[in-house]
Amino acid sequence: TTFGSVTRQREKLQSLEAEIEKKAKLLLSLQDRIEHREEELTAKHGQADREAMQQLVLHDELARTEQRLQETVARLELVNGELQGSQAALASQNADVQVLSDRKQLIEREIEQLN
């Protein structure tokens, strides 16, 4: 009976060792999965950081572009105002030239009548 008891205890010990080994393998597998997931999350976090930085850069570029566009629009409005002023002055000069041309023709007709 002692031999049977020792044999049973040995079998029980071997069974426990096998179970411990199985659980150790499972634990190592879980640790590997956790590490892999942490690496994935770190990579995703890094990607998110890079994307956020790119968004900030794009936002800054957009703001600068909008500012330059507003400055360009302001300059164009100024030039347009100057052009309108020049057109008005030119129209006035054309009217003066037309008046002078009409006077010249009138004077020429008067001279012809005198001759």
Secondary structure by P-SEA (a helix, b strand, c coil): caaaaaaaaaaaaaaaaaaaaaaaaaaaaaaaaaaaaaaaaaaaaaaaaaaaaaaaaaaaaaaaaaaaaaaaaaaaaaaaaaaaaaaaaaaaaaaaaaaaaaaaaaaaaaaaaac
